[in-house]
């Protein structure tokens, strides 16, 4: 049965009474045709290399950084079948590249993380760029025109579905921080509807599900504002929800991602805690850094329950994204982009460092070690060969994250070699920045394939889709596809092969 938003009385009861009601939660996380007028672009920046040489973007006036430059939303849905291509699109790339992001209909939100989900997709076939289209995800919030303050407590069909795009069982989905996923048609990016696994899903689905490359099973979780604060789920290869297990944690924390190996599930619980008093005061993002809450990492078997999980205490930090995890004997190895803190200093915090965790499972108690792989280069929004999810791997692809006290600033792309701890850097050039780089395999080798990224050109206030050869990563793109409108900076992408697109 579909989960519905609570009314004010129900919420007050669960929240413990007091002044906090539905209207106090305006900012909870989610997470055609014709030309479109665009907003002004990012100020010019120059780069001859990584972040140490990239000029900082200036935020102008009183408008928040997430409503300026290429963070600002676009106002129209556009479809085009006439796309200019520079270079040559490889024939083996046949399908749909599609990326999700926050794009408020009202063009005014309380944070970059909050806003209606919008997909931007480019279809490739026969060495040609067949079409570009962007469409809002027709969520309940989009259709009603409501925000959380008007619609009810986030959850069920009440969510923005604005963070990720993913495929499973030959279907295309979107998900946000909070709420059920939505199914989309890869043919035209139209919304099929809210997806609750035939009524069996009764918690949120948070934005980073994992598909086991051997079994085809979909492992995912949802964090919630009330108990159970964390629930682990498994759907089989045919898309049937076959397992749900509440996991006991002390509070509602922003747990954006997790990891799997070929036999384990790994959760990390860090001290970014839901603060109901902040929500009562009208905070747009009512989470705060609370290091005294502590931090810990939990490991349980695939398909396990709360009775199976073992936790190890770790120093407080914060991780939005893991790159991958795998088993190395008794060790569970997890590579992550790690922040020192979150929501304390600057728009998010100091730019993240690349870390490798080792959780040893041999003894009665788990033990933990943490190696900083790269402290001078800052990276996030990772992808890897989808055939290596949960398995030993060598390469990851990450966006450059530049320390800027005024805004979230992106840059070029890195190819990280985890065997040698070396990097290749793709420099998009002066006045250009990239978004997340998605690896799409086309051959047997782990890096035999291409990396897709939307790139913003501040000089023309427009965007391109770049296709990079992963085995010649620092070279010029093999193809640059000029798009008919600007693509705002967003979050996560997927590739829908031609058979499913």
Secondary structure, DSSP 4 states (H G I P E B T S, - for coil): -------HHHHHHHHTSTT--GGG-TT------S-------PPP---SSSGGGPPPPPP-SSS-GGGSGGGSPP----EES--EEEE---TT--EEEEEEEE--TTS--SSTT-S-EEEEEEEEETTEEEEEEEEE---HHHHHT--HHHH-SSBTTBS---SEEEEETTEEEEE-SSS-EEEE-TTT--EEEEE-TTTT--S---S--EE-TTT-PEEEEEE-SSSSSEEEEEE-TTS-EEEEEEE--SS-B----EEE-SSEEEEEE-SEEE-HHHHHTT-SS-EEE-GGG--EEEEEETT--GGG-EEEE--S-EEEEEEEEEEETTEEEEEEEEES-SSSSSSS-SPPEEEEEEEE-SSSS-EEEEEEEESSS-EEEEE--GGGTTS---EEEEEEEE--SSS-EEEEEEEEETTTTEEEEE---TTEEE--PEEEE-SSSTT-EEEEEEEEETTTTEEEEEEEEGGGTTSPPSEEEE-SS-------EEEEETTT-
